[in-house]
Every structure is written in structure tokens, then in C-alpha cells.
Amino acid sequence: MTTTVADNPASSRFEITVDGELAGFLDYRKDGDEYALPHTRIFTQFEGRGLGTELVTGALALISERGGTALPYCPFVPKVIRDHPEYLELVPKDQRDTFGL
């Protein structure tokens, strides 16, 4: 199983594919270097494989590479950040309490 996380700026979302098939996405709203992340979705046939976490960590890695910040409005994203504290720095310090971080 080969997975890939990539940005699809035309759709304002990060997408994860499994063997070339779209398996899910993480929507974003971009304002400058700030990414608001309102919704994560993994399609039913791909659930239970850890792809949600892989999608979020891949998206956060891309945001980090770009020097961006993240506002994790989707409740799943802060959970992933708590499990992967290396991404905590992407959430502005003054916003962390808002997201339980």
C-alpha cells in the first residue's frame, strides 16, 4: 500500500491517496501563511488504517515546510498534534488554549 499526501490548492485541501486512489482530505482556508483547518474526512472504505493521522501529519509537515501556521478547528487535528508534539509550534501560542493544546 503506497500512500501520498499532497496539497490540492484548487480545492483548498490536502489529500491522501492510497495506491493512486483518493482516500480522504483535510480542508483548509488560507490567509497569508495561516491555514485554518476546519474538516478532515477519510472515506468509509479506507477507515481504520490510520490514514487520518497520516493525512494530518503530512499536511502539518507541508505547512511547516512553507513556514506557515495552523488553526486546528477540526477536533481531530488537535488530537493528532497532542500525539505528535513536534507540530505544536505551528499553532500560535495565543491560540493554543482555544484548541486544548
C-alpha positions in Angstrom: 0.0 0.0 0.0 1.5 3.3 -1.1 0.1 6.5 0.4 0.8 10.1 -0.6 -0.3 13.4 1.0 -0.4 16.3 -1.4 -1.8 19.8 -1.5 -4.7 20.5 -3.9 -4.8 24.3 -3.9 -7.5 24.4 -6.5 -9.8 22.6 -4.0 -8.3 24.2 -0.8 -7.5 20.9 0.7 -4.7 18.4 1.4 -5.5 15.0 0.0 -4.3 11.5 0.8 -4.2 8.8 -1.8 -3.8 5.1 -1.4 -2.3 3.4 -4.5 -3.4 6.4 -6.5 -7.0 6.4 -5.3 -8.3 9.4 -3.3 -8.9 8.2 0.3 -9.6 11.4 2.1 -8.9 15.1 2.6 -8.3 17.9 5.0 -10.0 21.1 4.1 -8.2 24.4 4.7 -8.9 28.1 4.4 -5.6 30.0 3.7 -5.0 33.6 4.8 -1.4 34.6 4.1 0.7 31.9 5.8 -2.1 30.9 8.2 -4.1 27.7 7.5 -7.4 27.3 9.2 -8.2 23.5 9.2 -12.0 23.0 9.6 -12.7 19.5 8.5 -11.0 16.1 8.0 -12.6 13.2 6.1 -11.4 9.7 5.4 -13.8 7.8 3.0 -15.5 4.8 4.6 -13.7 2.2 2.6 -10.4 3.5 3.9 -11.3 3.9 7.6 -9.4 2.0 10.3 -6.0 2.1 8.7 -4.5 5.2 10.4 -4.9 7.3 7.3 -6.5 10.2 9.1 -3.4 10.6 11.3 -1.1 10.2 8.3 -3.1 12.8 6.4 -3.0 15.3 9.2 0.7 14.8 10.0 1.5 15.0 6.2 -0.5 18.3 5.9 1.2 19.7 9.0 4.6 18.8 7.6 3.8 20.7 4.4 2.5 23.7 6.4 5.7 23.6 8.4 7.9 23.4 5.3 6.2 26.5 4.0 6.7 28.4 7.2 3.0 28.6 7.9 0.8 28.4 11.0 -2.2 26.2 11.7 -5.5 26.8 13.4 -6.9 23.3 14.0 -10.7 23.8 14.1 -11.4 20.2 13.2 -11.5 18.3 16.5 -9.4 15.5 15.1 -6.4 17.8 14.3 -5.6 18.8 18.0 -5.7 15.1 18.9 -3.1 14.3 16.3 -1.0 17.3 17.5 -1.1 16.1 21.1 0.2 12.7 19.8 2.8 14.4 17.6 4.0 17.4 19.7 6.6 18.3 17.1 3.8 20.1 15.3 2.6 22.1 18.3 4.8 25.1 17.3 2.6 25.5 14.2 -0.3 26.7 16.4 0.2 30.3 17.5 0.8 30.4 21.3 -2.1 32.8 21.9 -4.4 30.3 20.1 -3.4 27.0 21.8 -5.9 27.2 24.7 -8.7 27.6 22.2 -7.9 24.2 20.7 -7.0 22.5 24.0 -3.3 22.5 23.3 
